Amino acid sequence: MTARIGVVTFPGTLDDRDAARAVRLAGAEAVPLWHGSDSLEDVDALVLPGGFSYGDYLRAGAIARFAPIMDKVVDAANGGMPVLGICNGFQMLTESHLLPGSMIKNDHLHFVCRDQTLRIENAETSWTTEYRAGEEIVIPLKNQDGQYVADEYTLDQLEAEGRVAFRYVGWNPNGSRRDIAGITNERGNVVGLMPHPEHAVEKGFGPDSVESGRAGTDGLAFFTSAIKGLLTLA
């Protein structure tokens, strides 16, 4: 069996081709999906990639939430399909109420682009099983509306239930509450994060370091985790 992972393109999406390449490098078939479609083409998992869907008018991800395909995405996610939202995709997941909280402007009000260290807090989601809890990885970060916010009750609930999936290490680049870089739903199949694992899947192109032994492929395990889970269920 070859897993089929859909990558959704919206007007203004920037990273759909990068996400599709990551899926292929991980060993799955990347299936292009269009925002105006009402079909998921029988995929096994979904990636909502980064960019500026619909120009980020009104609020990042707010218009994309009402794209025709998002009704299918919500139904599939609620049915247990693995769904990964990266950057703008994370914003869509919060706007669709598949994940709690919201994303607002970075606290310094500037676009930020850098290699970012993350700590894996939950290694039991559909997208993180190939990592270890507490492991630190380095993947690119690029956003302007990356500050994750939620009320204290929601934040406490996320912490208590182990649903903080990733945390910023060394520097909080956008003011996100409690250094949260990404979260998961209760079931663990829906994951959203601001940094970009799809930009760290190929040697020579992602963040690398002779000193740390990094080859620039710290993001690849997001995609191999999902594939391994799907093959286990097959």
Disulfide bonds with the S-S distance in Angstrom:
none
